[in-house]
Amino acid sequence: MLEVIAHKYAFVFYLFVCLIVAINLTKRITKSYIVKNAIEPHRRRLILNICYLFYYTIFLLTIPVILGVSVKELTVFASSILAVLGVGFFAQWSILSNLTASIILFFYHPVRIGDTIRILDKEFDLTGEVKNITGFYVLLRVTEGNREITIPNTIILYKGVELIKTKK
């Protein structure tokens, strides 16, 4: 009996070592890819965070199975958490739309950090430099008054955006 428990914990230890190796390998691969293809450090951080989320999810789902929790119990637990998250996202629909807009901005929109843009809208006319692009908003430094304004990603996606000058 004691040997079985020791083998389980040894396997968890090996899984943890594999997690550390995978994280370090991912860092090296993305760093060489970033340098080779001249991709912004902001995007590197985002790619690494997505990989980390994937690795940690696999790690945290595998440990209970190794320690003897049945897959059925784990599935019920995961579906309960997903149901609560689904209700929360439905209650905050704008958060979900901002996350979706950030993914679209990341892959398909020409706006980058350091670009000077103008948001074309009747109600407000903003011109400024993009300082940061996050999962929920774009941080824009407005030239008049030297202010920083956060604009939801959905505004950037749905409104017209004029690129005044791009960072070289």
mmCIF file of the C-alpha atoms, coordinates in Angstrom:
data_MODEL
# 
_entry.id   MODEL 
# 
loop_
_atom_site.group_PDB 
_atom_site.id 
_atom_site.type_symbol 
_atom_site.label_atom_id 
_atom_site.label_alt_id 
_atom_site.label_comp_id 
_atom_site.label_asym_id 
_atom_site.label_entity_id 
_atom_site.label_seq_id 
_atom_site.pdbx_PDB_ins_code 
_atom_site.Cartn_x 
_atom_site.Cartn_y 
_atom_site.Cartn_z 
_atom_site.occupancy 
_atom_site.B_iso_or_equiv 
_atom_site.pdbx_formal_charge 
_atom_site.auth_seq_id 
_atom_site.auth_comp_id 
_atom_site.auth_asym_id 
_atom_site.auth_atom_id 
_atom_site.pdbx_PDB_model_num 
ATOM 1   C CA . MET A 1 1   ? 0.000   0.000  0.000   1.00 0.00 ? 1   MET A CA 1 
ATOM 2   C CA . LEU A 1 2   ? 2.779   2.381  0.921   1.00 0.00 ? 2   LEU A CA 1 
ATOM 3   C CA . GLU A 1 3   ? 4.520   1.627  -2.377  1.00 0.00 ? 3   GLU A CA 1 
ATOM 4   C CA . VAL A 1 4   ? 1.420   2.591  -4.366  1.00 0.00 ? 4   VAL A CA 1 
ATOM 5   C CA . ILE A 1 5   ? 1.210   5.936  -2.581  1.00 0.00 ? 5   ILE A CA 1 
ATOM 6   C CA . ALA A 1 6   ? 4.932   6.524  -3.144  1.00 0.00 ? 6   ALA A CA 1 
ATOM 7   C CA . HIS A 1 7   ? 4.519   5.762  -6.856  1.00 0.00 ? 7   HIS A CA 1 
ATOM 8   C CA . LYS A 1 8   ? 1.617   8.213  -7.126  1.00 0.00 ? 8   LYS A CA 1 
ATOM 9   C CA . TYR A 1 9   ? 3.615   11.018 -5.542  1.00 0.00 ? 9   TYR A CA 1 
ATOM 10  C CA . ALA A 1 10  ? 6.652   10.161 -7.650  1.00 0.00 ? 10  ALA A CA 1 
ATOM 11  C CA . PHE A 1 11  ? 4.490   10.421 -10.750 1.00 0.00 ? 11  PHE A CA 1 
ATOM 12  C CA . VAL A 1 12  ? 3.168   13.799 -9.564  1.00 0.00 ? 12  VAL A CA 1 
ATOM 13  C CA . PHE A 1 13  ? 6.775   14.920 -9.057  1.00 0.00 ? 13  PHE A CA 1 
ATOM 14  C CA . TYR A 1 14  ? 7.712   13.790 -12.594 1.00 0.00 ? 14  TYR A CA 1 
ATOM 15  C CA . LEU A 1 15  ? 4.669   15.580 -13.951 1.00 0.00 ? 15  LEU A CA 1 
ATOM 16  C CA . PHE A 1 16  ? 5.778   18.753 -12.151 1.00 0.00 ? 16  PHE A CA 1 
ATOM 17  C CA . VAL A 1 17  ? 9.278   18.411 -13.642 1.00 0.00 ? 17  VAL A CA 1 
ATOM 18  C CA . CYS A 1 18  ? 7.699   18.008 -17.105 1.00 0.00 ? 18  CYS A CA 1 
ATOM 19  C CA . LEU A 1 19  ? 5.681   21.175 -16.481 1.00 0.00 ? 19  LEU A CA 1 
ATOM 20  C CA . ILE A 1 20  ? 8.834   23.141 -15.635 1.00 0.00 ? 20  ILE A CA 1 
ATOM 21  C CA . VAL A 1 21  ? 10.648  21.749 -18.698 1.00 0.00 ? 21  VAL A CA 1 
ATOM 22  C CA . ALA A 1 22  ? 7.683   22.583 -20.963 1.00 0.00 ? 22  ALA A CA 1 
ATOM 23  C CA . ILE A 1 23  ? 7.535   26.152 -19.636 1.00 0.00 ? 23  ILE A CA 1 
ATOM 24  C CA . ASN A 1 24  ? 11.276  26.711 -20.148 1.00 0.00 ? 24  ASN A CA 1 
ATOM 25  C CA . LEU A 1 25  ? 11.162  25.138 -23.607 1.00 0.00 ? 25  LEU A CA 1 
ATOM 26  C CA . THR A 1 26  ? 8.204   27.336 -24.568 1.00 0.00 ? 26  THR A CA 1 
ATOM 27  C CA . LYS A 1 27  ? 10.068  30.447 -23.368 1.00 0.00 ? 27  LYS A CA 1 
ATOM 28  C CA . ARG A 1 28  ? 13.102  29.572 -25.496 1.00 0.00 ? 28  ARG A CA 1 
ATOM 29  C CA . ILE A 1 29  ? 11.094  28.719 -28.598 1.00 0.00 ? 29  ILE A CA 1 
ATOM 30  C CA . THR A 1 30  ? 8.954   31.858 -28.426 1.00 0.00 ? 30  THR A CA 1 
ATOM 31  C CA . LYS A 1 31  ? 11.995  34.037 -27.758 1.00 0.00 ? 31  LYS A CA 1 
ATOM 32  C CA . SER A 1 32  ? 13.805  32.704 -30.832 1.00 0.00 ? 32  SER A CA 1 
ATOM 33  C CA . TYR A 1 33  ? 10.610  33.004 -32.899 1.00 0.00 ? 33  TYR A CA 1 
ATOM 34  C CA . ILE A 1 34  ? 10.032  36.591 -31.693 1.00 0.00 ? 34  ILE A CA 1 
ATOM 35  C CA . VAL A 1 35  ? 13.582  37.643 -32.547 1.00 0.00 ? 35  VAL A CA 1 
ATOM 36  C CA . LYS A 1 36  ? 13.470  35.869 -35.921 1.00 0.00 ? 36  LYS A CA 1 
ATOM 37  C CA . ASN A 1 37  ? 10.118  37.378 -36.958 1.00 0.00 ? 37  ASN A CA 1 
ATOM 38  C CA . ALA A 1 38  ? 10.413  40.784 -35.186 1.00 0.00 ? 38  ALA A CA 1 
ATOM 39  C CA . ILE A 1 39  ? 7.217   40.407 -33.149 1.00 0.00 ? 39  ILE A CA 1 
ATOM 40  C CA . GLU A 1 40  ? 6.407   42.879 -30.371 1.00 0.00 ? 40  GLU A CA 1 
ATOM 41  C CA . PRO A 1 41  ? 7.265   41.894 -26.767 1.00 0.00 ? 41  PRO A CA 1 
ATOM 42  C CA . HIS A 1 42  ? 3.627   42.545 -25.809 1.00 0.00 ? 42  HIS A CA 1 
ATOM 43  C CA . ARG A 1 43  ? 2.489   39.780 -28.137 1.00 0.00 ? 43  ARG A CA 1 
ATOM 44  C CA . ARG A 1 44  ? 5.224   37.467 -26.817 1.00 0.00 ? 44  ARG A CA 1 
ATOM 45  C CA . ARG A 1 45  ? 3.861   37.947 -23.315 1.00 0.00 ? 45  ARG A CA 1 
ATOM 46  C CA . LEU A 1 46  ? 0.349   37.158 -24.514 1.00 0.00 ? 46  LEU A CA 1 
ATOM 47  C CA . ILE A 1 47  ? 1.474   34.009 -26.341 1.00 0.00 ? 47  ILE A CA 1 
ATOM 48  C CA . LEU A 1 48  ? 3.391   32.844 -23.275 1.00 0.00 ? 48  LEU A CA 1 
ATOM 49  C CA . ASN A 1 49  ? 0.393   33.478 -20.996 1.00 0.00 ? 49  ASN A CA 1 
ATOM 50  C CA . ILE A 1 50  ? -1.862  31.413 -23.263 1.00 0.00 ? 50  ILE A CA 1 
ATOM 51  C CA . CYS A 1 51  ? 0.678   28.568 -23.257 1.00 0.00 ? 51  CYS A CA 1 
ATOM 52  C CA . TYR A 1 52  ? 1.013   28.781 -19.466 1.00 0.00 ? 52  TYR A CA 1 
ATOM 53  C CA . LEU A 1 53  ? -2.759  28.636 -19.067 1.00 0.00 ? 53  LEU A CA 1 
ATOM 54  C CA . PHE A 1 54  ? -2.836  25.511 -21.236 1.00 0.00 ? 54  PHE A CA 1 
ATOM 55  C CA . TYR A 1 55  ? 0.024   23.828 -19.311 1.00 0.00 ? 55  TYR A CA 1 
ATOM 56  C CA . TYR A 1 56  ? -1.379  24.640 -15.875 1.00 0.00 ? 56  TYR A CA 1 
ATOM 57  C CA . THR A 1 57  ? -4.853  23.443 -16.876 1.00 0.00 ? 57  THR A CA 1 
ATOM 58  C CA . ILE A 1 58  ? -3.489  20.102 -18.057 1.00 0.00 ? 58  ILE A CA 1 
ATOM 59  C CA . PHE A 1 59  ? -1.334  19.837 -14.921 1.00 0.00 ? 59  PHE A CA 1 
ATOM 60  C CA . LEU A 1 60  ? -4.205  20.637 -12.551 1.00 0.00 ? 60  LEU A CA 1 
ATOM 61  C CA . LEU A 1 61  ? -6.580  18.244 -14.314 1.00 0.00 ? 61  LEU A CA 1 
ATOM 62  C CA . THR A 1 62  ? -4.049  15.397 -14.340 1.00 0.00 ? 62  THR A CA 1 
ATOM 63  C CA . ILE A 1 63  ? -3.074  15.514 -10.639 1.00 0.00 ? 63  ILE A CA 1 
ATOM 64  C CA . PRO A 1 64  ? -6.502  14.518 -9.236  1.00 0.00 ? 64  PRO A CA 1 
ATOM 65  C CA . VAL A 1 65  ? -6.687  11.628 -11.701 1.00 0.00 ? 65  VAL A CA 1 
ATOM 66  C CA . ILE A 1 66  ? -3.240  10.415 -10.581 1.00 0.00 ? 66  ILE A CA 1 
ATOM 67  C CA . LEU A 1 67  ? -4.199  10.684 -6.926  1.00 0.00 ? 67  LEU A CA 1 
ATOM 68  C CA . GLY A 1 68  ? -7.310  8.540  -7.412  1.00 0.00 ? 68  GLY A CA 1 
ATOM 69  C CA . VAL A 1 69  ? -10.179 10.931 -8.056  1.00 0.00 ? 69  VAL A CA 1 
ATOM 70  C CA . SER A 1 70  ? -12.470 9.350  -10.628 1.00 0.00 ? 70  SER A CA 1 
ATOM 71  C CA . VAL A 1 71  ? -12.835 10.995 -14.017 1.00 0.00 ? 71  VAL A CA 1 
ATOM 72  C CA . LYS A 1 72  ? -16.620 11.177 -13.511 1.00 0.00 ? 72  LYS A CA 1 
ATOM 73  C CA . GLU A 1 73  ? -16.229 13.225 -10.311 1.00 0.00 ? 73  GLU A CA 1 
ATOM 74  C CA . LEU A 1 74  ? -13.691 15.471 -12.008 1.00 0.00 ? 74  LEU A CA 1 
ATOM 75  C CA . THR A 1 75  ? -16.042 15.978 -14.968 1.00 0.00 ? 75  THR A CA 1 
ATOM 76  C CA . VAL A 1 76  ? -18.931 16.953 -12.660 1.00 0.00 ? 76  VAL A CA 1 
ATOM 77  C CA . PHE A 1 77  ? -16.680 19.433 -10.848 1.00 0.00 ? 77  PHE A CA 1 
ATOM 78  C CA . ALA A 1 78  ? -15.387 20.960 -14.114 1.00 0.00 ? 78  ALA A CA 1 
ATOM 79  C CA . SER A 1 79  ? -18.879 21.250 -15.605 1.00 0.00 ? 79  SER A CA 1 
ATOM 80  C CA . SER A 1 80  ? -20.120 22.975 -12.426 1.00 0.00 ? 80  SER A CA 1 
ATOM 81  C CA . ILE A 1 81  ? -17.297 25.526 -12.627 1.00 0.00 ? 81  ILE A CA 1 
ATOM 82  C CA . LEU A 1 82  ? -17.962 26.102 -16.333 1.00 0.00 ? 82  LEU A CA 1 
ATOM 83  C CA . ALA A 1 83  ? -21.680 26.591 -15.650 1.00 0.00 ? 83  ALA A CA 1 
ATOM 84  C CA . VAL A 1 84  ? -20.949 29.234 -13.011 1.00 0.00 ? 84  VAL A CA 1 
ATOM 85  C CA . LEU A 1 85  ? -18.507 30.975 -15.373 1.00 0.00 ? 85  LEU A CA 1 
ATOM 86  C CA . GLY A 1 86  ? -21.074 30.835 -18.173 1.00 0.00 ? 86  GLY A CA 1 
ATOM 87  C CA . VAL A 1 87  ? -23.715 32.493 -16.017 1.00 0.00 ? 87  VAL A CA 1 
ATOM 88  C CA . GLY A 1 88  ? -21.186 35.116 -14.924 1.00 0.00 ? 88  GLY A CA 1 
ATOM 89  C CA . PHE A 1 89  ? -20.159 35.900 -18.497 1.00 0.00 ? 89  PHE A CA 1 
ATOM 90  C CA . PHE A 1 90  ? -23.782 36.052 -19.615 1.00 0.00 ? 90  PHE A CA 1 
ATOM 91  C CA . ALA A 1 91  ? -24.493 38.510 -16.797 1.00 0.00 ? 91  ALA A CA 1 
ATOM 92  C CA . GLN A 1 92  ? -21.532 40.609 -17.924 1.00 0.00 ? 92  GLN A CA 1 
ATOM 93  C CA . TRP A 1 93  ? -21.988 40.352 -21.689 1.00 0.00 ? 93  TRP A CA 1 
ATOM 94  C CA . SER A 1 94  ? -19.765 43.364 -22.306 1.00 0.00 ? 94  SER A CA 1 
ATOM 95  C CA . ILE A 1 95  ? -16.817 41.579 -20.677 1.00 0.00 ? 95  ILE A CA 1 
ATOM 96  C CA . LEU A 1 96  ? -17.241 38.616 -23.001 1.00 0.00 ? 96  LEU A CA 1 
ATOM 97  C CA . SER A 1 97  ? -17.549 40.885 -26.037 1.00 0.00 ? 97  SER A CA 1 
ATOM 98  C CA . ASN A 1 98  ? -14.403 42.784 -24.983 1.00 0.00 ? 98  ASN A CA 1 
ATOM 99  C CA . LEU A 1 99  ? -12.468 39.513 -24.660 1.00 0.00 ? 99  LEU A CA 1 
ATOM 100 C CA . THR A 1 100 ? -13.658 38.420 -28.097 1.00 0.00 ? 100 THR A CA 1 
ATOM 101 C CA . ALA A 1 101 ? -12.782 41.818 -29.539 1.00 0.00 ? 101 ALA A CA 1 
ATOM 102 C CA . SER A 1 102 ? -9.282  41.603 -28.027 1.00 0.00 ? 102 SER A CA 1 
ATOM 103 C CA . ILE A 1 103 ? -8.672  38.296 -29.817 1.00 0.00 ? 103 ILE A CA 1 
ATOM 104 C CA . ILE A 1 104 ? -9.817  39.804 -33.113 1.00 0.00 ? 104 ILE A CA 1 
ATOM 105 C CA . LEU A 1 105 ? -7.655  42.902 -32.524 1.00 0.00 ? 105 LEU A CA 1 
ATOM 106 C CA . PHE A 1 106 ? -4.665  40.702 -31.729 1.00 0.00 ? 106 PHE A CA 1 
ATOM 107 C CA . PHE A 1 107 ? -4.815  38.697 -34.944 1.00 0.00 ? 107 PHE A CA 1 
ATOM 108 C CA . TYR A 1 108 ? -6.474  40.894 -37.560 1.00 0.00 ? 108 TYR A CA 1 
ATOM 109 C CA . HIS A 1 109 ? -6.330  44.597 -36.676 1.00 0.00 ? 109 HIS A CA 1 
ATOM 110 C CA . PRO A 1 110 ? -3.475  46.835 -37.877 1.00 0.00 ? 110 PRO A CA 1 
ATOM 111 C CA . VAL A 1 111 ? -3.286  48.876 -34.638 1.00 0.00 ? 111 VAL A CA 1 
ATOM 112 C CA . ARG A 1 112 ? -0.098  48.232 -32.649 1.00 0.00 ? 112 ARG A CA 1 
ATOM 113 C CA . ILE A 1 113 ? 1.432   49.662 -29.479 1.00 0.00 ? 113 ILE A CA 1 
ATOM 114 C CA . GLY A 1 114 ? 3.144   52.966 -30.288 1.00 0.00 ? 114 GLY A CA 1 
ATOM 115 C CA . ASP A 1 115 ? 0.838   53.819 -33.222 1.00 0.00 ? 115 ASP A CA 1 
ATOM 116 C CA . THR A 1 116 ? -0.946  57.167 -33.297 1.00 0.00 ? 116 THR A CA 1 
ATOM 117 C CA . ILE A 1 117 ? -4.627  56.640 -34.085 1.00 0.00 ? 117 ILE A CA 1 
ATOM 118 C CA . ARG A 1 118 ? -7.822  58.640 -34.368 1.00 0.00 ? 118 ARG A CA 1 
ATOM 119 C CA . ILE A 1 119 ? -11.167 57.109 -33.408 1.00 0.00 ? 119 ILE A CA 1 
ATOM 120 C CA . LEU A 1 120 ? -13.800 58.312 -35.847 1.00 0.00 ? 120 LEU A CA 1 
ATOM 121 C CA . ASP A 1 121 ? -17.046 58.921 -33.997 1.00 0.00 ? 121 ASP A CA 1 
ATOM 122 C CA . LYS A 1 122 ? -19.673 61.674 -33.993 1.00 0.00 ? 122 LYS A CA 1 
ATOM 123 C CA . GLU A 1 123 ? -19.920 61.877 -30.209 1.00 0.00 ? 123 GLU A CA 1 
ATOM 124 C CA . PHE A 1 124 ? -16.229 61.954 -29.376 1.00 0.00 ? 124 PHE A CA 1 
ATOM 125 C CA . ASP A 1 125 ? -13.179 62.517 -31.523 1.00 0.00 ? 125 ASP A CA 1 
ATOM 126 C CA . LEU A 1 126 ? -10.060 61.101 -29.899 1.00 0.00 ? 126 LEU A CA 1 
ATOM 127 C CA . THR A 1 127 ? -6.536  61.199 -31.283 1.00 0.00 ? 127 THR A CA 1 
ATOM 128 C CA . GLY A 1 128 ? -3.648  59.696 -29.400 1.00 0.00 ? 128 GLY A CA 1 
ATOM 129 C CA . GLU A 1 129 ? -0.867  57.164 -29.102 1.00 0.00 ? 129 GLU A CA 1 
ATOM 130 C CA . VAL A 1 130 ? -1.656  53.541 -28.239 1.00 0.00 ? 130 VAL A CA 1 
ATOM 131 C CA . LYS A 1 131 ? 0.250   52.775 -25.021 1.00 0.00 ? 131 LYS A CA 1 
ATOM 132 C CA . ASN A 1 132 ? -1.086  49.301 -24.234 1.00 0.00 ? 132 ASN A CA 1 
ATOM 133 C CA . ILE A 1 133 ? -3.546  46.733 -25.580 1.00 0.00 ? 133 ILE A CA 1 
ATOM 134 C CA . THR A 1 134 ? -5.000  44.382 -22.962 1.00 0.00 ? 134 THR A CA 1 
ATOM 135 C CA . GLY A 1 135 ? -7.711  41.756 -22.918 1.00 0.00 ? 135 GLY A CA 1 
ATOM 136 C CA . PHE A 1 136 ? -10.392 44.321 -22.093 1.00 0.00 ? 136 PHE A CA 1 
ATOM 137 C CA . TYR A 1 137 ? -9.262  47.776 -23.176 1.00 0.00 ? 137 TYR A CA 1 
ATOM 138 C CA . VAL A 1 138 ? -6.811  49.870 -25.170 1.00 0.00 ? 138 VAL A CA 1 
ATOM 139 C CA . LEU A 1 139 ? -4.848  52.513 -23.248 1.00 0.00 ? 139 LEU A CA 1 
ATOM 140 C CA . LEU A 1 140 ? -4.645  55.665 -25.363 1.00 0.00 ? 140 LEU A CA 1 
ATOM 141 C CA . ARG A 1 141 ? -2.481  58.680 -24.484 1.00 0.00 ? 141 ARG A CA 1 
ATOM 142 C CA . VAL A 1 142 ? -4.398  61.698 -25.792 1.00 0.00 ? 142 VAL A CA 1 
ATOM 143 C CA . THR A 1 143 ? -2.230  64.568 -26.978 1.00 0.00 ? 143 THR A CA 1 
ATOM 144 C CA . GLU A 1 144 ? -4.507  67.339 -25.744 1.00 0.00 ? 144 GLU A CA 1 
ATOM 145 C CA . GLY A 1 145 ? -4.134  67.698 -21.991 1.00 0.00 ? 145 GLY A CA 1 
ATOM 146 C CA . ASN A 1 146 ? -1.610  64.839 -21.794 1.00 0.00 ? 146 ASN A CA 1 
ATOM 147 C CA . ARG A 1 147 ? -4.270  62.403 -20.549 1.00 0.00 ? 147 ARG A CA 1 
ATOM 148 C CA . GLU A 1 148 ? -4.460  58.629 -20.663 1.00 0.00 ? 148 GLU A CA 1 
ATOM 149 C CA . ILE A 1 149 ? -7.837  57.148 -21.550 1.00 0.00 ? 149 ILE A CA 1 
ATOM 150 C CA . THR A 1 150 ? -8.937  53.505 -21.530 1.00 0.00 ? 150 THR A CA 1 
ATOM 151 C CA . ILE A 1 151 ? -11.171 52.583 -24.421 1.00 0.00 ? 151 ILE A CA 1 
ATOM 152 C CA . PRO A 1 152 ? -12.997 49.227 -24.496 1.00 0.00 ? 152 PRO A CA 1 
ATOM 153 C CA . ASN A 1 153 ? -11.805 46.886 -27.238 1.00 0.00 ? 153 ASN A CA 1 
ATOM 154 C CA . THR A 1 154 ? -15.305 46.750 -28.712 1.00 0.00 ? 154 THR A CA 1 
ATOM 155 C CA . ILE A 1 155 ? -15.130 50.497 -29.447 1.00 0.00 ? 155 ILE A CA 1 
ATOM 156 C CA . ILE A 1 156 ? -11.850 50.044 -31.337 1.00 0.00 ? 156 ILE A CA 1 
ATOM 157 C CA . LEU A 1 157 ? -13.339 47.114 -33.243 1.00 0.00 ? 157 LEU A CA 1 
ATOM 158 C CA . TYR A 1 158 ? -16.731 48.627 -34.104 1.00 0.00 ? 158 TYR A CA 1 
ATOM 159 C CA . LYS A 1 159 ? -15.791 52.265 -34.721 1.00 0.00 ? 159 LYS A CA 1 
ATOM 160 C CA . GLY A 1 160 ? -13.681 53.558 -37.542 1.00 0.00 ? 160 GLY A CA 1 
ATOM 161 C CA . VAL A 1 161 ? -10.015 53.907 -36.645 1.00 0.00 ? 161 VAL A CA 1 
ATOM 162 C CA . GLU A 1 162 ? -7.643  56.054 -38.679 1.00 0.00 ? 162 GLU A CA 1 
ATOM 163 C CA . LEU A 1 163 ? -3.954  55.199 -38.458 1.00 0.00 ? 163 LEU A CA 1 
ATOM 164 C CA . ILE A 1 164 ? -2.183  58.544 -38.424 1.00 0.00 ? 164 ILE A CA 1 
ATOM 165 C CA . LYS A 1 165 ? 1.345   57.234 -38.032 1.00 0.00 ? 165 LYS A CA 1 
ATOM 166 C CA . THR A 1 166 ? 2.784   53.882 -37.185 1.00 0.00 ? 166 THR A CA 1 
ATOM 167 C CA . LYS A 1 167 ? 5.748   53.083 -35.009 1.00 0.00 ? 167 LYS A CA 1 
ATOM 168 C CA . LYS A 1 168 ? 8.777   51.939 -36.998 1.00 0.00 ? 168 LYS A CA 1 
# 
